[in-house]
């Protein structure tokens, strides 16, 4: 393994075990010291991922890859290359816990954000400021394993700008990440809604075509779980929309608070469970725009 590969790896050390560049799949591996490879007690092994790379630690000791079935280590065979000696075998107990971290990011400012129009699933492009926001926010994201986006242009272009800036890609766009449908209000300003639908906004009422919370969750949560499955125990950026982020936050117990363009929220996904992480300001107070339509 080259030094550049080692530098890009996500090292996780636990007693005598280390995993680098982990990815989970139906099969997986355990990284162990050579003198532990023959042990049958799986409690001493740390789960890492299929196709992980395992590197020497600073003390120069060589590590190996092994995997187990429910009956313990089995079918072992040894593999050697110029740097490492590996033990390779199939199987990983399904009880091993896996957790992905997803950074939900609101897209950059769109033309309708700038003019105060409710977008929903309409598809206005980014403004020049929105593109600049995406480029500047990329510098705050750091190392991630993958980047995803909504299929709507304002999100997919934001994701592409970030991906090109941080050197991760290609961007994978998923329809489950698109904004909540705003029904008959799409394309209208708040003033126009007050004229055509008097009292609705003040009373928190919505038009008949509005996509309700449960319907929105029914498509966004499976999309997030699919992303988590694809990155295993890695990190991913997910460029989506204000309505999607608000709905996930509220469902996970956070109070409503408006999020800016290129604002972010970490969530953790472990199996069927979603957990709330921190809110982030990826622009550090500069070039902030906070749409108030939704």
Order of alpha helices (4+ residues) and beta strands (2+ residues): alpha-beta-beta-beta-beta-beta-beta-beta-beta-beta-alpha-alpha-beta-alpha-beta-alpha-alpha-beta-alpha-beta-beta
